[in-house]
Amino acid sequence: MDGRYLPFGNSRNPLAQALSLVVLAVVLVGAVIMGAFVLMAVLGFAVIALLGFSLRNWWLRRQARGRGPNDGGGSGPGPGKGIRYIEGEYEVIDRDADAEPRRSNERR
């Protein structure tokens, strides 16, 4: 032997060597084709998922834009789009102003 380890032995037959090269080439081509199909399938699923998320995002934005004036998003009179106001009455209570006359009465 020439020092190489070959589990199935070393064939010096040129026909057997040519046949093994043909089998190796067929297996290699099959692996490349299978890899290409798997890659196309993964990319196809990614494109479908991207389209689904894009469609959902578009739908949610469309619903948010289409809300009526009851939600403060209307284009009628009043605040602009997206601005909300709360109307009400208030009374200013100044504790310092109420306490000042009491203090002056206590000092006398």
Stockholm file with secondary structure:
# STOCKHOLM 1.0

chainA/1-108         MDGRYLPFGNSRNPLAQALSLVVLAVVLVGAVIMGAFVLMAVLGFAVIALLGFSLRNWWLRRQARGRGPNDGGGSGPGPGKGIRYIEGEYEVIDRDADAEPRRSNERR
#=GR chainA/1-108 SS CCSCCCTTCCCCCHHHHHHHHHHHHHHHHHHHHHHHHHHHHHHHHHHHHHHHHHHHHHHHHHHHHTCCGGGTCCSSSSSCTTCCCCCCCCCCCCHHHHHHHHHHHHHC
#=GC SS_cons         CCSCCCTTCCCCCHHHHHHHHHHHHHHHHHHHHHHHHHHHHHHHHHHHHHHHHHHHHHHHHHHHHTCCGGGTCCSSSSSCTTCCCCCCCCCCCCHHHHHHHHHHHHHC
//
